[in-house]
Amino acid sequence: MKAEIIAVGTELLLGQIVNTNAQYISQGLADLGIDVYYQTVVGDNHLRLQEAIRIARGRADLILMTGGLGPTQDDLTKDALAELLGRRLILHEPSMAKIEELFSSRGLAMVESNRRQALMLEDSDPLHNETGLAVGNALTAEGTHYILLPGPPREMRPMFDGPAKSWLRQALPDERPLYSRQLKFAGIGESNLEAAVIDLIQAQTDPTIAPYAKEGEVALRISTKAHSEAEALIRLNDMTAQIGARVGQYLYAQEDIPIEEAVVRLLRQSMKTAAVAESLTGGLVAELLTSVPGSSSEFHGGVVTYTNEMKQRLLGIPLSQLEGPEAPGAVSESTASLMAERVRDLAGSDYGIALTGVAGPAESEGKPVGLVYLAIASREAATQSYTLLHLSGNRQTIRVRAAKQAFYRLWQLLSGK
């Protein structure tokens, strides 16, 4: 089953609103085992809309249209499709009664154009609008299935999730649902991860494998169509095991969560706590940790010691360490280690995490942009320090990648990977 989504509205082409409907519908169709091959956006023009429908029915079995069901003259979706299929538009009496009741209850006069929202194609099935007035439509014509949904997301989503999905399940009983699993990785780049599993990707049939990348994290989504969850789990578990055998040391979760949430979970399981001392990241590590609900039990707090003066005042780092011709400097491995140990002791936590480096745009202390030193001080072992060389990107990208590396290194220590 191949599907195409046609979003109708000149405001979409002008960039006045974002086409979130296509994303939402695509995700919902995937859950039903229906593959979306194309997404089209067309303006409020009768001829261009009909041309988009002609193209879509030449390459798709199912066409879902959003927008153009309202009361004004530029709401053309039902008119264009009815003309193309040679069908009349008829009045859906329950929808008309709902519209009349609404205007009456508000003491307003109903204009004739509002009747357009209650029109539907003859020999089609109405789709109830839970939160609006325009009735939706579902029908099959010459082997192609059509679903017409309103444009406003607050109306489209409940109609799609309710009556539209029910109609699809009845019309397409043989479609198998799609089951997916997200494998999340840190400490490895997208290209290196792909290289490690490239033969699995190239040979994929079922399950399928798709890589995704975010700053400091990479994901593989593995998906399979199956008649039952038990059948799907057999395939997903097998593929997960094959991938884990190659890159398991970077695999921090089998669900779509960020690395900082995985770290908080491990801290909670081991009944440990952490604190942070940040220079170049400027509080980003603390921000990401506190974005995890319930992290207050595991995260004691942190300090942003951006200048040498603050490193000395808040963490007690001696100026002889930070300044002078023989000093290692603020951007150094030894300074990162001292910062981690001092913030651990200051906060009374089990772990202290520290980052210092050069985010740019210019060098600092004669050291290049992208050079970052990271240290993790534990109460149970010697302080671990890491040199992150040549982190690429602009200032913000370097900061994010450095923060994610800090979480990855702490995750390694907590998980024993």
Residue, then its C-alpha position, 0 to 999 in steps of 0.5 A: m500500500k503506497a500513500e501520498i499526502i496532499a496538503v492544500g493551502t496557499e499559506l503553506l506555500l508562502g511559509q506562513i504556517v508549517n505543514t505539521n499535518a503531513q508529519y503527523i499523518s505520516q507517523g499515524l500511517a506508519d503505525l498502520g503499516i502504510d508507507v507514505y511515498y510522497q508528500t505534496v503541497v498545493g495552493d488554493n487553485h482549482l486546476r492545480l489541485q486537480e493536477a496534483i490529484r491526477i499525479a497522486r492517483g497515478r502513483a499511490d493507492l491511498i491519497l490523504m488530503t488536508g485543508g480546503l474543507g472550510p466555508t469560503q470560496d478558496d476552500l476547494t478540495k471537495d469541489a475539485l475531487a468531486e469534479l474529477l471523479g464525476r460525483r455530486l456534492i450532497l448535504h450531510e444532514p447531521s453536520m448541517a444540523k450541528i452548524e445550524e445549532l451552533f449559530s442558533s445557540r450564539g444568536l448569530a445569523m448563518v450565512e449560506s456559505n457555511r453550508r459548504q462545510a456540511l457537503m460531502l461527495e456522494d457515495s462516500d463515508p462521512l468522517h465526524n469532526e469532533t472539534g470543528l464544523a467541516v465534515g470529512n470524507a472517505l471513499t474508494a473510486e476506481g481502486t484508489h482510496y481517498i480521505l479528506l481531512p480539515g486543515p486546522p491541526r486541532e480538527m485534523r488530528p482527532m478526525f484522523d486518529g478516530p474515524a479516519k483510522s477506523w475507516l482505513r482498518q476496515a478498507l485495508p484489513d490485510e495491512r500489517p502494523l509497523y513496529s519500530r525500535q530506536l537504538k540511541f548511540a553516543g560517543i560515535g559519529e554518524s559516518n563511523l556508526e554507518a560504516a560499522v553496520i553498512d552491510l546490514i543496511q545494504a542487505q536490509t529487507d525486513p527489518t529495515i534500518a535507518p540512521y538519524a543524527k543529532e548533535g552529539e547523538v546518533a540513532l538507528r531506527i529498526s522497523t518491521k511489519a508483523h501481524s503481532e507484537a510477539e512476531a515483531l519482537i523476534r525480528l527486532n531483538d535479533m537485529t538489535a543483537q547483531i548491531g549490539a555485537r558491533v557497536g554495543q559500547y556506544l549503545y546507551a538506550q533502546e528507546d528515543i531518549p537523550i543521553e542525559e536522561a540515560v545518565v540520570r537513570l543510571l545515577r538513580q539506579s546506582m544511588k549516586t549523585a553528580a555536580v558540574a563545573e563548567s567553563l566553555t559550556g556556560g551551564l549547558v550541562a546543568e541545563l540538560l540535566t535539569s531538563v530531565p524530570g525528577s533529576s533533582s535527586e541525582f543532580h546536586g547542582g553546578v557552577v559556571t566558572y567562565t573566568n580565571e577569577m571565578k575558577q579561583r573564587l568558587l573552586g579554589i583553583p590557584l592562580s599559579q595553575l591558571e596564569g603565568p608563563e609556566a602555568p598549564g592554563a585554564v584550558s588544560e587537562s590538569t585544570a579540568s581535573l582540579m575543577a571536577e574534584r573541587v566541585r565534587d567536594l563542594a557539592g558533596s556529590d559522588y561525581g564531579i564533572a568539569l569542562t574547559g576549552v575553546a568554543g571560539p570564534a577565536e583562539s584562547e591561550g594560544k590554543p585552537v578552537g574546538l580543543v576541549y578538556l573534560a574530567i570526571a572525578s569519582r569518590e571511588a577511583a582516580t579522576q578520569s580526564y579526556t582530551l576532545l580534539h578538534l570538535s568541529g562546528n560553530r560556537q554553539t555546536i562545539r558547546v553542545r558536542a562537548a556537553k554530550q561527550a561529558f554525558y557519554r563518558l559518565w554513562q561509560l563509567l556508570s554502565g561499565k562499558 
